[in-house]
Amino acid sequence: MISPDDDAVAVQPAFDELGRLSFAEHSLESLLHRVTALAARVLPGEPVTSVTIVADDRPTTVAASGEIAVGLDEVQYRLGDGPCLAAATTGRPTEIVDTRAPARWADFAAQAARRGCGSVLAFPLPVHEGTAGSLNVYARRFTVSDARTRALVSRFAAYAVVPVSNMYLYESAVERAEHLATALDSRAVIDQAKGILMERFKLTPDQAFQVLTRVSMETNTKVRDVADGFVRTGELRPS
């Protein structure tokens, strides 16, 4: 563990590196691994990290740098309580200073201690579009009982939560854009097929769509695939 006099040399450069983490160079998973590597440089206890996202009251671990983090997240999800859920839902940092002598979450702390986790800090992610979350830091072999170490862990999490949150929002936006593009492509080919049916059989738009949906149900095929096949081959039920 570094001494206070070493802060300017060892700690601040790690925080500066957190600020330079680039979307172009990382996925959420690889960014989290980098966060953990930086945490190991300046924090005690061989820390591992994870990100919990709570959407529609359902928590999920969207990235983790080690199996112990995934396992301890899932323990809290099963129990319905714990520091990561508390941080995500209240918007306040939460901690277990020593899992062997917890002030809260005794059931979870006991399981964490058995798995070799000494301390836990969970730091809330900024709430976005009704989705809450937390960055979770699990110290495997050390407890953050002294005030300076606890302050350092909290400070590190406060820095780390920014790139982690931004990366999650970025990946979510990309995923939504991809889904939107797929939906627009589907709509375009369905409209094409409807137009052909309307012209060929003198149908209304609703009648044409009903033809596509009936074939979809009878053949157990997506409407978009029925429409695409019809546009390409002119056949509603290709042999």
C-alpha positions in Angstrom: 0.0 0.0 0.0 1.4 3.4 -0.9 2.1 6.0 1.8 0.4 9.5 1.9 3.6 11.1 0.5 3.4 8.9 -2.6 -0.1 10.1 -3.6 1.1 12.7 -6.1 3.4 10.1 -7.8 1.2 7.0 -7.7 -2.4 7.9 -7.2 -3.1 10.9 -9.3 -1.6 9.4 -12.5 -4.0 6.5 -12.1 -6.9 8.9 -11.8 -5.6 10.8 -14.8 -5.5 7.6 -16.8 -9.2 6.9 -15.9 -10.0 10.2 -17.4 -8.2 9.3 -20.7 -10.0 5.9 -21.3 -11.3 6.0 -24.8 -14.5 4.5 -26.3 -12.5 3.7 -29.4 -10.1 1.4 -27.6 -12.4 -0.4 -25.2 -15.6 -2.4 -24.8 -17.4 -2.1 -21.5 -15.8 -5.4 -20.4 -12.3 -4.4 -21.4 -12.7 -1.0 -19.8 -13.8 -2.6 -16.6 -10.7 -4.8 -16.7 -8.6 -1.7 -17.1 -10.4 0.0 -14.2 -9.5 -3.1 -12.0 -5.9 -3.0 -13.1 -5.7 0.7 -12.1 -7.4 -0.2 -8.8 -4.9 -2.9 -8.1 -2.1 -0.3 -8.6 -3.4 2.1 -5.9 -5.8 0.1 -3.7 -5.2 -2.7 -1.3 -6.8 -6.1 -1.3 -6.6 -7.4 -4.9 -9.8 -5.6 -5.9 -12.1 -6.8 -8.6 -14.9 -4.8 -10.0 -18.4 -5.2 -11.6 -21.2 -3.0 -12.9 -24.8 -3.6 -11.8 -27.6 -2.2 -13.9 -31.2 -2.1 -12.5 -33.9 -1.7 -15.1 -37.6 -2.4 -14.5 -36.6 -3.4 -10.9 -34.4 -6.2 -12.2 -30.7 -6.1 -11.5 -28.2 -7.5 -13.9 -24.4 -7.6 -14.0 -23.5 -6.2 -17.4 -19.7 -6.4 -17.0 -17.2 -7.8 -14.4 -13.5 -8.3 -14.2 -13.6 -11.5 -12.2 -15.8 -14.4 -11.2 -15.9 -13.4 -7.6 -17.5 -10.1 -8.5 -20.2 -11.9 -10.6 -20.8 -14.4 -7.8 -21.2 -11.7 -5.1 -23.4 -9.6 -7.3 -25.7 -12.6 -7.9 -25.8 -13.3 -4.1 -27.2 -9.9 -3.6 -29.7 -10.3 -6.4 -31.0 -13.5 -4.8 -31.2 -11.9 -1.4 -32.9 -8.8 -2.8 -30.5 -6.6 -0.8 -26.9 -5.6 -0.4 -24.5 -2.8 -1.0 -24.6 -2.8 -4.8 -28.5 -2.7 -4.9 -28.5 -0.1 -2.2 -26.1 2.2 -4.1 -28.0 1.7 -7.4 -31.5 2.4 -5.9 -30.6 5.2 -3.4 -27.9 7.0 -5.4 -25.6 7.0 -2.4 -22.2 5.1 -2.0 -22.5 2.1 0.3 -19.8 -0.1 1.9 -19.1 -3.0 4.1 -15.8 -2.1 5.8 -15.2 -5.7 7.1 -17.3 -8.6 5.9 -16.4 -10.5 9.1 -18.1 -7.8 11.3 -20.8 -6.1 9.1 -23.0 -3.3 10.3 -25.6 -4.3 7.6 -26.4 -7.1 5.2 -25.2 -9.9 7.6 -26.3 -12.7 5.3 -24.5 -11.3 2.3 -21.4 -10.3 4.3 -21.1 -13.9 5.6 -21.2 -15.3 2.1 -18.7 -12.7 0.9 -16.3 -13.5 3.7 -16.5 -17.2 2.9 -15.6 -16.4 -0.7 -12.5 -14.5 0.4 -13.9 -11.0 0.1 -12.8 -8.7 2.9 -14.5 -5.4 2.0 -17.1 -4.0 -0.4 -17.7 -0.5 -1.8 -20.6 0.2 -4.2 -20.7 3.6 -6.0 -23.9 4.7 -7.8 -23.9 5.4 -11.5 -25.8 8.4 -12.8 -29.4 7.6 -13.4 -30.3 7.6 -17.1 -33.8 7.1 -18.6 -35.1 5.3 -15.5 -32.1 3.0 -15.4 -30.0 2.9 -12.2 -26.7 1.2 -11.5 -23.6 0.9 -9.5 -19.9 0.3 -9.8 -18.9 -2.4 -7.3 -15.4 -2.8 -5.9 -14.7 -6.1 -4.0 -11.4 -6.3 -2.0 -10.5 -9.9 -1.8 -7.8 -10.1 0.8 -7.9 -6.9 2.8 -10.3 -4.7 4.7 -10.6 -1.0 4.3 -10.8 -0.3 8.0 -8.6 2.8 8.2 -10.1 6.1 7.3 -7.4 7.0 4.7 -7.8 3.8 2.8 -11.6 4.1 2.8 -11.3 7.7 1.5 -8.9 6.5 -1.2 -11.3 3.7 -2.3 -14.2 6.2 -2.4 -12.1 8.7 -4.4 -11.1 6.0 -6.9 -14.7 4.9 -7.4 -15.8 8.5 -7.9 -13.3 8.8 -10.7 -13.9 5.4 -12.2 -17.7 5.7 -12.3 -17.5 8.4 -15.0 -15.9 6.4 -17.8 -17.8 3.2 -16.8 -21.1 5.0 -16.9 -20.3 6.8 -20.2 -19.2 3.5 -21.8 -22.4 1.8 -20.7 -24.5 4.6 -22.1 -22.5 4.6 -25.3 -22.9 0.9 -25.8 -26.6 1.1 -25.0 -27.1 3.9 -27.6 -25.3 1.8 -30.2 -27.4 -1.2 -29.5 -30.6 0.9 -29.7 -29.4 2.4 -33.0 -28.8 -1.1 -34.4 -32.2 -2.2 -33.3 -33.8 0.9 -34.9 -32.0 0.2 -38.2 -33.2 -3.4 -38.2 -36.7 -2.2 -37.5 -36.6 0.3 -40.3 -35.3 -2.3 -42.7 -38.1 -4.6 -41.7 -40.7 -2.0 -42.1 -39.4 -1.1 -45.6 -39.6 -4.6 -46.9 -43.0 -5.2 -45.4 -44.3 -2.0 -47.0 -42.8 -3.2 -50.4 -44.6 -6.5 -50.1 -47.9 -4.8 -49.1 -47.6 -2.6 -52.2 -47.1 -5.6 -54.5 -50.1 -7.4 -53.0 -52.2 -4.3 -53.2 -51.4 -3.8 -56.9 -51.6 -7.5 -57.8 -54.8 -8.4 -56.0 -56.4 -5.0 -55.6 -56.3 -5.2 -51.8 -56.4 -2.4 -49.2 -53.2 -1.8 -47.0 -54.9 -3.6 -44.1 -55.9 -6.6 -46.2 -52.4 -6.9 -47.6 -50.9 -6.9 -44.2 -53.4 -9.5 -43.0 -52.2 -11.8 -45.9 -48.6 -11.5 -44.8 -49.5 -12.1 -41.1 -51.6 -15.1 -42.0 -48.8 -16.7 -44.0 -46.4 -15.9 -41.2 -48.6 -17.7 -38.6 -49.3 -20.7 -40.9 -45.6 -21.2 -41.8 -44.2 -20.2 -38.4 -42.1 -17.6 -40.2 -41.4 -13.9 -39.2 -43.6 -11.4 -41.1 -40.4 -9.6 -42.2 -39.0 -12.9 -43.7 -42.3 -13.7 -45.4 -42.3 -10.2 -46.9 -38.7 -10.4 -48.0 -39.2 -13.7 -49.7 -42.3 -12.4 -51.5 -40.5 -9.3 -52.7 -37.5 -11.4 -54.0 -39.4 -14.3 -55.6 -43.0 -13.2 -56.0 -44.1 -16.3 -54.1 -45.8 -16.0 -50.7 -45.2 -19.7 -49.9 -41.9 -20.7 -51.6 -41.6 -24.4 -52.2 
